[in-house]
Amino acid sequence: MSKQTQDDIIRVTKAMGEFLVEKNKAYGDSALDPVRVFSKAKTTEQILVRLDDKLSRLKKGQEYLGDDDIVDLIGYLFLLMIAKEREF
């Protein structure tokens, strides 16, 4: 693997981490620590539903202006990884 590829992977994953930290602050950590007023589903299941919703909107061509769908999907997958780690 080239040095540039290594540097790019580190740069992009670092930027993704910083984005997730800021977004989670804004949303009150709702993905990993949901309020559970109505849904009592496990955290992993709730994140999977969010991924399904996002993919459904993309499939139907109903994206929201200003959303970065790739970043959103990657973000949910990162959060899913964390949620799965916390289940054990």
CORPE-V803909 format. One record per residue. N is the residue number from 1. RES is the residue in one letter. D_CENTER is the distance of its C-alpha to the mean C-alpha in whole Angstrom. Layout:
BEGIN
N,RES,D_CENTER
N,RES,D_CENTER
END
This chain:
BEGIN
1,M,27
2,S,28
3,K,28
4,Q,26
5,T,23
6,Q,23
7,D,22
8,D,20
9,I,18
10,I,18
11,R,18
12,V,15
13,T,13
14,K,14
15,A,13
16,M,10
17,G,10
18,E,12
19,F,10
20,L,7
21,V,11
22,E,12
23,K,10
24,N,10
25,K,13
26,A,14
27,Y,12
28,G,14
29,D,11
30,S,11
31,A,8
32,L,10
33,D,13
34,P,14
35,V,17
36,R,19
37,V,21
38,F,21
39,S,19
40,K,20
41,A,17
42,K,16
43,T,12
44,T,11
45,E,13
46,Q,11
47,I,8
48,L,10
49,V,12
50,R,9
51,L,8
52,D,12
53,D,12
54,K,10
55,L,13
56,S,16
57,R,16
58,L,15
59,K,18
60,K,20
61,G,20
62,Q,19
63,E,16
64,Y,16
65,L,18
66,G,16
67,D,13
68,D,12
69,D,10
70,I,10
71,V,8
72,D,6
73,L,6
74,I,5
75,G,3
76,Y,2
77,L,5
78,F,5
79,L,5
80,L,7
81,M,9
82,I,10
83,A,11
84,K,13
85,E,15
86,R,16
87,E,17
88,F,20
END
